Amino acid sequence: MSINNISGNSINQTNNQLNKVNRNNSPEAVRLANARENSATAPSDQDNLTITGTAAKLKQLEDSIAQLPIVDMQRVEDLQQAINNGSYTINPEKIAEKLIDMEFALSRS
């Protein structure tokens, strides 16, 4: 009988090799022990991964967001035009309010 292409004979052979090697943690004993452990836990061709519907949707959203531009160029052009033609107005109260909101949010984190 074999599990994941490991037969009882290969396990017995490895055990016999370990028994023959000096048991005081010699490099050869460590190497054989590691080889035995790795062969017992090696992934099989039958391993699979199932992604939940939520994870798939998150991946789809992440991909959609990655396609969006970082800067809204239309807004930048509109602001440049407003500044150039003198129609852009600064609202100091709104700026102060947003600064206070940001400071408050930062102090809570």
Number of C-alpha atoms within 10 A of each C-alpha: 7 9 9 13 12 12 11 12 11 13 14 11 11 16 14 11 14 18 11 10 15 11 11 8 11 10 11 14 18 15 13 16 17 12 12 16 11 11 14 14 9 10 11 10 7 6 6 7 5 6 8 9 9 9 11 11 12 12 12 12 12 11 11 10 11 10 9 9 8 8 8 9 10 9 10 11 11 12 14 13 13 13 12 10 9 9 10 13 8 8 8 9 9 10 11 11 11 12 12 12 12 11 11 11 10 9 8 6 5
